[in-house]
Amino acid sequence: MTADRDTATFQPAFVLWASAAALTAVMALPASRSRDAASLVVGLLACAVGTGLAWWAVRRGQRAVATALIASAGLWAGLAGWVATLLLNRVPVVAGAVAALCAALVTAGA
């Protein structure tokens, strides 16, 4: 089945799927429990990386992986919004609402 593929050729689809899986899997880390600026920066950086990789995936014709990357970027945007709200000492309900809004905005914008 894979005998017709050239193993020496760079396969961007594999890199994109691996990036989408890695960005999503890291959400399981306890970074969302800490209330410091480092978690906010990590969340924003991962959101930017996911969005950039999704743009690259669309240019490569990988629409399915672009969707996965946008979903991952939305999760990270939600984390960043949640941490940002908690840094301002807001109630958890407001933090959840801001997280949902950030995730929706990144997904809709992409």
N, C-alpha and C positions, 0 to 999 in steps of 0.2 A: 504494500500500500504506500509506503514512503520510499520505495526504491527509486521512483522517478524524480525525487527531489535531490537537488544538489546540496549536500550538507556543508559545503564550503561557502555557500552564498548566504549573505546576511538576510535573515527573515524578520522583517519589522513586525509582522503579525504576532509572532511569539513574544517579542519584546513588549509590545503593547498589551497583550493579554496578561503577561507576567506582571507588568506595572500596575494594571488595574487590580489584579488579585492582591498584590503586595500592599497597595494603598488602602484597599478595603480591609485587609486582614489586620493591619496595624491599628485599626480602630478598636480592636479588642484590648489594646494596651491600656493601662490605667491612666493615660494622660488626661482623660476627661475628668478625673477626680481631683486633679490639682488645680489650684486657683492662682496660677502665676503667669507672668508674661511669657515665659518660655513655652508653655502649652499653647498660648494664643499664637505665637510666632510659628510654631510647628503646624498648627491647624491651618493658618493662612498660607504657609509655604506649600503644604500638601495640596491644598485647594488649587493654588496656582499651577503646581506641577501637573495635577490631574487635568485641569482645563487645557494646559499647553499640550499635553500628550493626546487629549481628545481632538484638538485641532489638527495635530499631526496625523492622527488616525483617519480623520475625514479626508485629508489630502491624499492619503495612501489608499483610499477606497475601503477602509475597514469600518463600516458604519456600526456593526454590532459591538466592536470593542470601544468605539467612541461613546456609545451609549453607556457601557459599563464604566468607562472613565468619568463620564459626566455624573453618573450616579455616585461614584466614589468621591468626586469633587464636591458634590452636594452634601454628602455625609460629613466631609471635613469642614465645609463651610458652616454646617450646623454646629459642629463641635466648637469652631472658632467663635461663632455667635454666642453660644452658651457660656464659654469661658469668659468672653468679653463682658457679658452681662453680669456674671458672678464677680468679676473684678470690680464692678461698680456697686457691689453689695445690694443687688436687686433680689427680689424673691424668686424662688425656683420656677414659679408659673410664668413669670415674665421671661426668665432665661429660656424656658422651653419654647415660648412663643417666638422669641428672637432667633433661636436656633432653627426652628421650622421656617421662619421667614428667610433667613440667610440661605438655607438649603434650597428653598423654592426659587429664590432670585438667581442663584448660580445655575440651577438646572434650566430655568426659563430663559435666562440670558444666553446660555450655550446653545 
